[in-house]
Amino acid sequence: MEEEEIKAAVAEALIVSVEAQLKALKKFKGAPTQEKDRQKRTSNLSMVEDVLERAGKELHISQILQRVEKGYGLRLDRDSIVSALSKKVARNERFVRTGKNIFALKGGK
């Protein structure tokens, strides 16, 4: 590893550590955490829509679920999400199916 890579890795580790400490302090204090606030105000399909928008391309349901879990800290039920997405596709709303369990935003947003 080069010196810059080591510095970047140490800096990232420190950032993760400080964020975890801040989250723990907020929980201890009783203040709502940003993750809980985001989850409360964001529906499952809104999270999926956000993931697809950020990706800028079609994604397999497995990729969508991984990105939702990473970005929102929430594990979604695969069957429920596929069912909800399929209903939206059937109604021609928000999402399109481009392959088996592969979804994208309608209009390529």
N, C-alpha and C positions, 0 to 999 in steps of 0.2 A: 504494500500500500504506500502510496505517496503521502508526503506530509500534509498536503491539502485535503486529501481524502480522509486522513485520520482526524484532522481538525473538523471537517464537516460532519463526520460520524460522531465525534464527541459533542459538538454543538447540538446536533439533532437529539442525542441522548439526554442532554441537559434540558432541552426544550420540552421533551416528553415528560421528563421528571418534574419540572416546574409546573407544567399543566396539570399533571396528576395531583401534585400537592395542592394547587389552587382549587381543583375540583373537590378534594377531600376537605379542605378548609371551608368551602362554601356549603358542603353537605353537613359538616359539623355545626356550622353557624345556623343552618336551617334555610339558607338562601337557595332559591331554585337554581339549578345548574343550566347552562346554555343547552346541553343536550336534551334535558327533560323539557325545557321550553320549546325547543325545536320539534320534538316528538309530539307534544301536545297540540301544536298548531299545524302540523303537517300530516295529511292523510297518507296512507300507504301508496296510493296511486300517484299522489303528488311527489312522493319521494322517488318512485319509479320514473316519473316524467322528468324530474330533475336529473337523475342519473343518465337517462337517454339524451337529454339536452346537453349535458356536459360532455358526454361521449361523442356527440355529433355524428353518430352512426348507429346502425342496428346492433343489437346485442342479444345473445342467448340468455334465457331466463337465469341460468346459473351465474352468468357474469353480472346480470342486473342485481340479483340477490346478494352477491359478494360485495358489490359496490355500495348497495344500500347499507349493509352491515358495517362496512368500513366507514362510510361517510356519516351515518346516523346512529351507529351503535345499536342497531335494532335488527334482529333476525326475523325476517318475514316468512310466513308459511308459503311454501312453493305452490301447492295446489290452489290455495286461495288467490294468490296473485295471478297465476295463469288463468284461473276462472274469471277473475275481475277484468284482466286484460282482454280475454276472449270476448267477454260481453261488450266491452268498449269497441273492439274491432267490429263485432257484428252490427253495432249501432253506428258504425262509421264515425266514432268519436275519439279524438286525441291520439289514438294509436293505430298502427297497422301491423299485420303479421307478414313477415317476409320469408318465413320458412318454419320448419317444425320447432316450436318454442323459441323462435327468434322474433323480436319485436323492435319497432322503431316508432318514432313520433310521426304522426300524420303530417304530410307535407314536407318531410325531411328537415324539420326544425332543428 
